[in-house]
Amino acid sequence: MAVQKKINWMRLMLAIVLVVAGGFWIANHPLTFANIMLVVLGFGMVVVVHEFGHFIVAKLSGIKVEAFSIGFPPTLAAFTRKRDGFRLSILPKLFEADEGDAGNKTDSPLAKVDDPQAWDTEYRIGLVPFGGFVKMLGQEDTGAVQQTADPRSFTNKPIWIRIAVVAAGVIFNAISAFLIFMVVFMVGMKLPPAVVGSVMSGSPAERQGLRPGDEIVEVNGDTFVDFTSLVLAPALSGKGQPIHFKVKRPDGRIDSIQVVAEEAVLSDIPGRSLGIQQAQTLILERKITPAEAELLKKETGFLPGDQIVAAGDKPVANVWDMEDIIHGTFADSISLTVSRGKEATEKTNIRIPLQWPQTNANFGTEFDLCHVGSLVPRLKIITDLEVRPTPKGLLSKWFGPKLSEKDKPAPLLRKGDIILKAGDIEVPTYEELRQVTIDHKNKPMSMTVLRKDAEGKEGSVTVEITPKAKPNSDRVTIGIAVVLDAEHPVVAATVGKDQPTLDIPRGATITAVDGQEVGSFFDIARLIDANAGDKISVEYRLDEQNAGSVGLDVPKEGAVNVQPIFAAPVPLETLKRVYKAPNAIAAVGWGLKKTWQFIAQSVITLQRLISQDVSPESLMGPVGIVSVSYKIASRSLVDYIYFLGLISSCIAVMNLLPLPIVDGGVIVLLLIEKLRGKPLSEKMQEIISYAGIAFLLAVFLWLTYNDILRILFG
């Protein structure tokens, strides 16, 4: 007797409303909808490939697969092959069988194995497209299963078959990543090449002669090399083991060198590294938001897509040429010429402000104080330090009326303030400021600064601040950024490392160098640089009674180790080149290599998480991954497909973790069953499963929380 159906009118009306509302939104946002669908389908297929691995191996192993779903419930459509035909259900939740119809019982896809009307696998399409699932007879994700005598049950198969079924998802993810990368390299993909952008002082790369502009063309005999290869080579090499490079110099010469990667002192570089960074182009980032573009124009005068063609009236062909010119500029700004417009024919001169950083990064010592002929300038604050709000003030800020600029409390420290004293240290260097800040962790500390008033008159101001440790970090900070005060020729201290220590008191003003009057540290740097290799005099005055002159033997090189930088962020595009395999065989090799790189990178990241070299806050959860995916999908289809290959590689590694619920945990339980000769008790399996669910849910919520904070607040 045919099964009678009745319509669930409430669900039907809700479905109609959702379809109409969705259709209206899609009509008004077609491009956004297309990108969203690309993200949804891409991620869905990555998970479906994983589930298909379980499905096909289970089928080949004679295990009954009760359901295979693309997407998660509610079900949009379901298809089943019956012994005497087929069954197709459309929106089954909108149509319910009459409860009084006995035929409803025979429609169950879980009919007895000896029932002549037994169903085969039910294939479903779910409304929620983020992935899918496989339901096998005798297999549960949330605890022990009910035992059955059916030989097609998952639990009744030999352990090695069950391990193969569980591991198939991971294997299929790795295979799909390989296929993705192979296709991408056949089409052509832009990747950062192994070109040295900058070299950290004191690093293994610097000691072995690597310089900006050098290109690594071979790593340990492998000629498929991009910048990822340079990141992974140190991590994959043994401690103290040399990495063999072939280096193409800017003049075309090929050199063979060996570099032994080392641990950097800098806390943000976990593990062994070479001490080099990616190269950039001279083109301003084109794919930024309108708000970012407006800020870029306001702070620098650049527009997205501008290409720098000259610096200080000298033509430049690459970033390191431009940086050499900037580093030799002894002024508070530099003139850059850019090509602008669709045809890049319009030439525009832009004056970019420069600033002197307080230190140079050093691979082995964290930092070296910047100096000019051993003279260290004072520190200048370049960010405001706002008054720490009280709980009442926070509530007023969030829910009260918006305050005008004149009604807001004045910041404790202001942009442009010059530090005269911190704690008990007069005119501190950056190193001394760091130490006194650490010493005053969670304790009040006085700070005196030189500040200009509304009329431009300078006067000292003393404030009290309390240094705090940054969240999830041991680094104690005040909450300000500082640079060197190059506008005034006032000395904070002198340094003796690789330089003669000059007997000049703190806070003294340099009045002349080599007999020529100076009015700023720019003048001092220019004169010292011009007298490299000579002995000159440096005159100073501390006050009306104390003045003097000292002799300075200027080194031939490195007397001025300050390297000026842009005073505002200038987002240059990362240097990329097209990696296109010359033939299918090469594409296969490149695909295998890239799959291996990302799997290795995922394993290394996990190791560093366990050793606490990498903060868990640096990880992305589903929300963050989807957000990044949307941006990539909006930018380039090839980039997005490549990104899916990366995600598929990561999923392969994550699913092998020995955690309950995921494939690795299931394999561990199966191995325990093999060793014991029987599975763990049903109660123990349930405890392990629910503990795993609770753990993974907690991790999911924590990662989602961090993702939301990262998206909302950067």
C-alpha positions in Angstrom: 0.0 0.0 0.0 1.4 3.4 -0.9 2.6 5.6 1.9 0.4 8.6 2.5 2.2 12.0 2.9 1.0 15.1 4.6 2.5 18.6 4.1 4.2 20.4 7.0 2.8 23.8 6.2 4.9 25.7 8.8 8.2 24.3 7.4 7.0 25.0 3.8 6.1 28.6 4.6 9.5 29.1 6.3 11.2 27.6 3.3 9.4 29.9 0.9 10.2 33.0 3.0 13.9 32.0 3.2 14.0 31.3 -0.6 12.4 34.6 -1.4 14.6 36.6 1.0 17.7 34.8 -0.2 16.8 35.4 -3.9 16.3 39.1 -3.2 19.7 39.4 -1.5 21.4 37.4 -4.3 19.9 39.7 -6.9 21.4 42.7 -5.1 24.7 41.1 -4.3 25.5 38.8 -7.2 29.3 39.0 -6.9 29.4 38.6 -3.1 27.1 35.6 -3.5 29.3 34.1 -6.2 32.4 34.4 -3.9 30.5 33.0 -0.9 29.4 30.0 -3.0 32.9 29.5 -4.2 34.1 29.3 -0.6 31.3 27.1 0.4 31.7 24.7 -2.5 35.5 24.6 -2.1 35.5 23.8 1.6 32.6 21.4 1.1 34.5 19.5 -1.5 37.6 19.2 0.7 35.6 17.5 3.4 33.6 15.5 0.9 36.8 14.1 -0.6 37.8 13.0 2.9 34.4 11.3 3.5 34.5 9.8 0.0 37.8 8.1 1.0 36.0 6.4 3.9 33.0 5.6 1.7 34.8 4.0 -1.2 37.2 1.8 0.9 34.2 0.7 3.1 32.3 -0.3 -0.1 35.3 -2.2 -1.5 35.7 -3.9 1.9 32.1 -5.1 2.0 31.0 -2.8 4.7 27.4 -1.6 4.5 27.3 2.2 4.1 23.9 3.3 5.3 24.2 6.9 4.2 26.6 9.2 2.3 25.8 12.9 2.5 27.2 15.8 0.7 26.4 18.6 3.1 24.7 18.4 6.5 21.0 18.1 7.5 18.3 19.2 6.9 18.2 17.1 3.8 17.3 18.7 0.5 17.2 15.5 -1.6 17.9 11.8 -1.0 18.4 9.0 -3.5 18.4 5.3 -2.8 18.7 2.2 -5.0 16.1 -0.5 -4.0 16.3 -4.1 -5.1 13.3 -3.6 -7.4 13.9 0.1 -8.4 14.9 3.5 -7.0 13.6 6.0 -4.4 14.0 9.7 -4.8 12.9 12.1 -2.0 12.8 15.9 -2.4 12.7 18.0 0.7 11.6 15.0 2.8 11.2 17.1 6.0 8.4 19.1 4.3 6.4 16.0 3.6 5.7 13.5 6.4 4.3 10.0 6.2 0.9 9.4 7.7 1.6 7.8 11.1 -1.2 5.4 10.6 0.3 3.9 7.4 2.1 0.7 8.1 4.1 1.1 4.9 6.2 3.7 6.7 8.1 0.8 8.4 9.3 -0.8 5.2 10.6 2.5 3.9 13.4 2.6 6.5 16.9 2.5 5.0 17.9 0.5 8.1 15.8 -2.5 7.1 16.9 -6.0 8.2 19.6 -7.6 6.0 17.3 -10.5 5.1 14.4 -8.3 4.1 13.9 -8.6 0.4 13.0 -4.9 0.3 16.2 -3.9 1.9 17.7 -0.6 0.8 21.2 0.1 -0.5 23.1 3.3 0.5 21.1 6.5 0.8 22.8 9.3 -1.0 21.8 12.7 0.4 22.3 16.4 -0.4 22.2 18.5 2.7 21.2 22.1 3.1 24.4 23.0 5.0 27.1 22.6 2.4 30.2 22.7 4.7 31.3 19.1 4.1 29.5 15.9 4.5 29.5 12.5 6.3 29.4 8.8 5.9 27.3 6.5 8.1 28.4 2.9 8.2 26.6 0.0 9.8 28.1 -0.7 13.2 30.0 2.6 13.4 29.2 5.5 15.7 31.1 8.7 16.4 29.6 9.3 19.8 30.3 6.0 21.7 30.2 2.3 21.5 27.9 0.7 18.9 25.3 -1.8 19.3 26.7 -5.2 18.2 25.1 -7.0 15.3 25.6 -10.3 13.6 25.5 -8.7 10.1 28.8 -9.6 8.4 28.7 -6.2 6.6 29.0 -4.4 9.9 32.1 -2.2 10.5 32.8 -3.9 13.8 32.7 -7.4 12.3 35.5 -6.7 9.8 39.2 -7.5 10.6 41.0 -4.7 12.4 43.4 -4.1 9.4 40.3 -3.4 7.2 38.8 -1.1 9.7 42.1 0.8 10.0 42.3 1.1 6.2 38.7 2.5 6.1 39.5 5.1 8.8 42.8 6.1 7.3 41.4 6.4 3.8 40.0 9.9 4.5 43.4 11.2 5.4 45.0 9.5 2.3 42.3 10.9 0.0 43.0 14.4 1.4 46.7 14.0 0.7 45.9 12.7 -2.8 43.4 15.6 -3.5 46.1 18.1 -2.4 48.6 16.5 -4.8 46.1 16.6 -7.6 45.2 20.3 -6.9 48.8 21.4 -6.8 49.6 19.4 -10.0 46.7 21.1 -11.9 47.7 24.5 -10.5 51.3 24.1 -11.7 50.1 23.0 -15.1 48.0 26.1 -15.4 50.6 28.4 -13.7 50.7 29.9 -10.2 52.3 33.0 -8.8 54.4 32.2 -5.7 57.1 34.1 -3.8 60.4 33.0 -5.2 63.4 32.1 -3.1 64.8 35.7 -3.4 66.5 37.2 -0.4 64.6 40.4 0.5 66.6 41.4 3.7 69.2 39.7 5.8 69.2 40.0 9.6 72.4 41.3 11.2 74.4 38.5 12.9 72.4 35.7 11.2 73.8 32.5 9.6 72.8 33.9 6.2 74.8 37.1 6.7 77.8 35.2 7.9 77.8 33.1 4.8 77.6 36.0 2.4 73.9 36.1 1.4 72.7 39.6 0.5 69.4 41.2 -0.6 68.7 40.3 -4.3 70.4 36.9 -4.1 68.2 34.1 -5.4 68.5 30.5 -4.1 68.1 28.2 -7.1 68.8 24.9 -5.5 68.3 23.5 -1.9 70.0 20.3 -1.0 70.0 19.2 -4.7 66.3 20.1 -5.2 65.7 22.6 -8.1 62.0 23.2 -7.4 62.5 26.0 -5.0 60.2 28.8 -3.7 60.4 30.8 -0.5 58.6 28.1 1.4 61.6 25.9 0.7 63.8 28.4 2.6 61.4 28.3 5.6 61.2 24.5 5.7 64.9 23.7 5.0 66.1 24.8 8.5 63.2 23.1 10.3 63.8 19.8 8.4 67.6 19.9 8.8 69.3 18.3 11.8 70.8 20.4 14.4 74.3 21.6 13.2 73.6 20.0 9.8 74.6 22.3 6.9 72.0 23.1 4.2 73.5 23.1 0.7 72.5 26.1 -1.5 73.2 27.2 -5.0 72.9 31.0 -5.1 72.4 33.1 -8.2 73.9 36.5 -7.5 72.4 39.8 -9.1 75.3 39.8 -11.6 74.3 36.2 -12.8 77.1 34.4 -11.0 76.2 31.0 -9.4 77.9 30.2 -6.1 77.6 27.1 -3.9 77.4 27.8 -0.2 76.6 25.9 3.0 74.5 27.5 5.8 73.9 26.0 9.2 70.5 27.2 10.6 70.5 28.4 14.2 68.0 29.4 16.9 67.4 33.1 16.9 67.2 35.1 20.1 64.2 37.0 18.8 61.1 35.5 20.5 58.9 35.8 17.4 61.2 33.5 15.3 60.7 30.0 16.9 63.0 27.2 15.9 66.0 27.3 13.7 66.1 29.8 10.8 68.5 31.4 8.3 67.7 35.0 9.2 66.3 36.2 5.9 62.9 37.7 4.8 60.8 37.7 1.6 61.5 40.2 -1.1 59.1 42.8 -2.1 58.4 44.8 -5.3 58.4 48.5 -5.8 54.6 48.4 -6.5 52.2 49.6 -3.8 49.6 47.0 -2.8 46.7 47.1 -5.2 44.1 44.9 -3.4 43.3 46.9 -0.3 40.1 48.2 1.0 38.9 51.8 0.2 39.4 52.8 3.8 43.0 51.5 3.7 43.5 53.3 0.4 42.3 56.6 1.9 44.5 56.2 4.9 47.5 55.4 2.7 46.9 58.5 0.6 46.5 60.7 3.7 49.7 59.5 5.5 52.0 59.0 2.5 50.5 60.4 -0.7 50.7 57.0 -2.4 47.8 55.4 -4.2 47.3 51.7 -4.6 49.2 50.4 -7.7 51.8 53.2 -7.7 55.2 52.0 -8.8 58.3 53.6 -7.3 60.8 54.3 -10.1 63.2 56.7 -8.4 64.4 57.6 -4.9 66.2 60.8 -4.2 66.4 61.5 -8.0 68.2 58.2 -8.6 66.4 55.5 -10.6 65.7 52.2 -8.8 65.1 48.8 -10.2 64.3 46.9 -7.0 63.6 47.4 -3.3 67.1 46.8 -2.2 68.4 49.6 -4.5 65.8 51.9 -2.9 66.7 50.9 0.6 70.4 51.6 0.0 69.5 55.1 -1.1 67.1 55.6 1.9 69.8 54.3 4.3 72.2 56.9 3.0 69.7 59.7 3.4 70.5 62.1 6.3 67.3 64.0 6.4 63.8 63.7 7.8 62.2 62.9 4.4 63.0 61.6 0.9 61.6 62.4 -2.5 60.2 59.4 -4.4 59.1 59.3 -8.0 56.2 57.0 -8.9 54.5 55.9 -12.1 50.8 56.2 -11.8 47.7 55.6 -14.0 46.5 52.7 -16.1 49.3 53.1 -18.6 51.8 53.9 -15.8 52.9 57.0 -17.8 52.1 59.6 -15.2 55.1 60.5 -13.1 54.4 62.0 -9.6 56.9 63.1 -7.0 56.0 62.3 -3.4 57.8 63.5 -0.3 57.8 60.6 2.3 58.8 61.4 5.9 61.6 59.2 7.4 62.4 58.2 10.9 65.3 56.6 12.7 64.5 53.3 14.5 65.9 52.9 18.0 67.6 49.6 17.3 68.6 47.3 14.5 67.4 43.7 14.8 70.1 41.2 15.5 69.8 37.5 15.1 72.1 36.6 18.0 71.5 39.5 20.5 67.9 40.5 19.7 68.9 44.0 18.9 71.8 46.5 18.6 71.4 50.1 19.6 71.5 52.4 16.6 74.2 55.0 16.9 76.1 57.6 14.9 79.8 57.3 15.5 78.9 55.7 18.9 76.6 58.6 19.7 73.1 57.5 20.6 70.3 60.1 20.2 67.4 60.5 22.7 64.1 58.6 22.3 61.0 60.2 20.8 57.5 58.9 21.3 55.4 58.4 18.1 52.1 57.1 19.6 49.8 58.6 22.2 49.3 56.7 25.5 45.7 57.2 26.6 44.6 57.4 30.2 43.6 53.9 31.3 39.8 54.0 31.6 38.0 52.9 34.8 35.1 50.3 34.6 32.7 53.2 34.8 34.6 55.1 32.1 34.4 52.0 29.8 30.7 51.8 30.3 30.3 55.4 29.5 32.5 55.0 26.4 30.5 52.1 25.1 27.0 53.1 26.0 27.1 56.8 26.8 27.1 59.8 24.4 30.1 60.1 22.1 32.6 62.7 23.5 34.0 65.4 21.3 37.7 65.7 20.9 38.0 68.6 23.3 36.1 66.7 26.0 38.2 63.6 25.8 40.9 63.3 28.6 44.4 64.3 27.4 46.7 61.4 26.8 49.4 60.7 29.4 52.1 60.5 26.8 51.8 62.2 23.4 53.2 61.7 19.9 56.3 63.9 19.7 57.2 63.8 23.4 60.9 63.3 24.0 61.9 61.1 26.9 64.1 62.9 29.5 63.8 60.5 32.4 62.3 57.0 33.1 62.3 55.9 36.7 65.8 56.9 37.9 67.4 56.8 34.5 68.3 60.2 33.0 67.9 60.3 29.2 67.6 56.6 28.8 68.6 54.6 25.7 66.1 52.1 24.4 67.9 49.2 26.2 67.8 51.1 29.5 64.1 52.0 28.9 63.3 48.3 28.3 65.1 47.3 31.6 63.5 50.0 33.8 60.1 49.1 32.3 60.6 45.4 33.2 61.8 46.4 36.7 58.5 48.4 37.2 56.1 45.6 36.1 52.8 46.3 37.7 54.4 49.1 39.7 54.0 52.9 39.3 56.9 54.5 37.3 57.5 58.2 36.8 58.4 59.5 33.4 59.5 63.0 32.4 59.2 64.1 28.8 60.0 67.2 26.8 56.7 68.4 25.3 55.6 71.3 23.1 52.6 73.3 24.2 49.9 74.8 22.0 52.2 77.8 21.3 55.2 75.6 20.3 57.1 76.2 23.6 59.0 73.3 25.0 58.7 72.3 28.6 59.2 69.2 30.8 56.1 67.2 32.0 56.2 64.4 34.5 53.6 61.6 34.5 53.1 58.4 36.3 52.5 55.2 34.4 52.3 51.5 35.3 54.0 49.0 32.9 52.0 45.9 32.3 52.7 42.5 30.7 50.9 42.0 27.4 48.1 39.4 27.4 49.4 35.9 27.0 53.0 37.2 27.0 55.8 37.8 29.4 56.8 41.0 27.6 56.3 44.0 29.8 55.4 47.2 28.0 54.3 50.8 28.6 52.1 50.9 25.5 54.0 53.4 23.4 56.2 53.2 20.3 59.5 55.1 20.2 62.1 56.2 17.6 65.3 58.1 17.8 65.1 61.9 18.1 67.1 62.9 15.1 65.9 66.5 15.0 67.9 67.6 18.0 71.7 67.0 18.4 71.3 65.8 22.0 73.1 62.6 23.1 71.5 60.0 25.4 74.6 57.9 25.7 77.6 56.6 23.8 78.1 52.9 23.0 81.4 51.0 22.9 80.6 47.9 20.8 82.8 48.0 17.7 83.2 51.7 18.3 85.4 53.9 20.6 83.5 55.1 23.6 83.4 58.9 23.7 83.6 60.8 27.0 80.4 62.9 26.4 78.0 63.3 29.3 74.3 62.3 29.0 72.0 65.0 27.8 74.8 67.0 26.2 74.2 68.8 23.0 76.6 68.3 20.1 77.5 71.8 18.8 80.1 71.0 16.1 81.6 68.1 14.2 85.0 68.5 12.5 84.8 72.2 13.2 81.4 72.7 11.5 78.3 73.7 13.4 75.4 71.2 13.6 71.8 71.7 14.3 70.5 68.1 14.2 71.6 64.5 14.3 71.1 64.5 10.5 74.0 67.0 10.3 76.1 64.9 12.6 75.5 61.7 10.6 76.3 63.5 7.3 79.6 64.9 8.6 80.8 61.6 10.2 79.9 59.6 7.1 81.8 62.1 4.9 84.9 61.6 7.1 85.1 57.8 7.1 88.6 56.6 8.0 89.7 60.0 9.4 90.1 61.5 12.9 87.7 64.4 13.7 86.7 66.5 16.6 83.3 66.4 18.3 82.3 69.5 20.4 79.5 69.4 22.9 77.9 71.6 25.6 76.0 70.3 28.7 75.1 73.6 30.2 76.6 77.1 30.5 79.5 75.8 32.7 80.2 72.4 31.1 81.4 72.1 27.6 84.2 70.2 25.8 85.6 68.5 22.8 86.6 64.9 22.1 88.4 63.2 19.2 86.8 60.5 17.2 88.5 58.0 14.9 85.8 57.3 12.3 85.9 53.7 11.1 86.0 53.2 7.3 82.7 51.3 7.4 79.8 51.2 9.8 80.3 54.5 11.6 76.7 55.4 11.0 74.6 52.2 11.7 71.2 53.9 11.7 69.1 52.8 8.7 66.2 55.3 8.2 62.8 53.8 7.5 59.5 55.2 6.3 57.7 57.0 9.1 54.3 55.6 7.9 53.5 52.1 6.7 54.1 51.7 2.9 52.5 48.4 1.9 54.6 47.1 -1.0 53.5 44.0 -2.8 55.3 40.7 -2.2 57.6 39.7 -5.0 56.0 36.8 -6.9 56.8 34.8 -10.0 54.8 32.4 -12.1 55.6 28.8 -11.4 54.4 26.8 -14.4 55.6 23.2 -15.1 57.2 22.7 -18.5 55.3 19.4 -18.9 53.0 17.0 -17.1 55.8 14.9 -15.6 57.3 18.0 -14.0 53.8 19.0 -12.8 53.5 15.7 -11.0 56.8 16.2 -9.3 56.0 19.7 -8.3 52.6 18.7 -7.0 54.2 15.9 -4.8 56.8 18.4 -3.5 54.3 21.1 -2.6 52.0 18.5 -0.9 55.0 17.3 1.2 56.0 20.8 2.1 52.6 21.7 3.5 52.2 18.4 5.4 55.7 19.0 6.8 54.8 22.6 7.7 51.7 21.4 9.5 53.6 18.8 11.5 56.3 21.4 12.4 53.6 23.8 13.6 52.1 21.1 15.8 55.5 20.4 17.3 56.1 24.1 18.0 52.6 24.3 19.6 53.5 21.4 21.9 56.9 23.0 22.8 55.1 26.4 23.2 57.4 28.0 20.6 54.2 29.0 18.8 51.3 30.7 20.6 47.9 29.0 20.1 46.5 32.4 19.4 48.3 32.4 16.1 46.1 29.6 14.9 42.9 30.1 12.9 39.6 28.4 13.5 36.7 27.9 11.0 35.6 31.5 11.1 39.1 32.8 10.4 39.8 30.3 7.6 36.5 31.1 6.0 37.3 34.9 6.3 40.7 34.4 4.6 39.2 32.1 2.0 36.6 34.7 1.0 39.4 37.3 0.6 41.4 34.9 -1.5 38.4 33.8 -3.6 37.6 37.4 -4.3 41.1 38.0 -5.5 42.0 35.0 -7.7 40.5 31.7 -8.6 43.9 30.0 -9.0 45.0 31.4 -5.6 41.9 30.0 -4.0 42.3 26.6 -5.5 45.9 26.6 -4.3 44.6 27.5 -0.8 42.2 24.6 -0.9 45.2 22.3 -1.6 46.9 23.8 1.5 43.8 23.2 3.6 43.4 19.7 2.3 47.1 19.0 3.4 46.4 20.4 6.8 43.2 18.4 7.3 45.2 15.2 6.4 47.6 16.0 9.3 45.0 17.2 11.8 42.8 14.1 11.3 45.8 11.8 12.1 46.1 13.4 15.6 45.6 10.7 18.3 42.5 12.5 19.6 39.1 10.9 20.3 36.5 11.3 17.5 39.1 12.2 14.8 40.6 9.4 12.6 43.8 9.3 14.5 42.0 8.6 17.8 39.9 5.8 16.2 43.1 4.2 14.8 44.6 4.3 18.3 41.5 2.5 19.7 41.7 -0.1 17.0 45.4 -0.7 17.7 44.5 -1.1 21.4 41.8 -3.6 20.5 44.4 -5.5 18.5 46.9 -5.6 21.4 44.2 -6.6 24.0 42.4 -9.1 21.7 39.1 -7.3 22.4 37.8 -3.7 22.3 37.6 -1.5 25.3 34.4 -1.7 27.3 31.3 0.1 25.9 31.4 2.5 29.0 35.0 3.3 28.4 34.5 4.0 24.7 31.6 6.3 25.5 33.7 8.2 28.1 36.5 8.6 25.6 34.1 9.7 22.9 32.3 12.3 24.9 35.5 13.6 26.4 36.8 14.0 22.9 33.7 15.8 21.8 33.9 18.2 24.8 37.6 18.9 24.1 37.1 19.5 20.4 34.1 21.7 21.1 36.1 23.8 23.6 38.9 24.2 21.0 36.4 25.1 18.4 34.8 27.8 20.6 38.2 29.2 21.6 39.5 29.4 18.1 36.2 31.0 16.9 36.5 33.6 19.7 40.0 34.4 18.6 38.9 34.6 15.0 36.2 37.1 15.8 38.5 39.2 17.8 41.1 39.1 15.0 38.5 40.1 12.4 36.9 42.9 14.5 40.0 44.3 16.1 42.9 43.1 14.0 
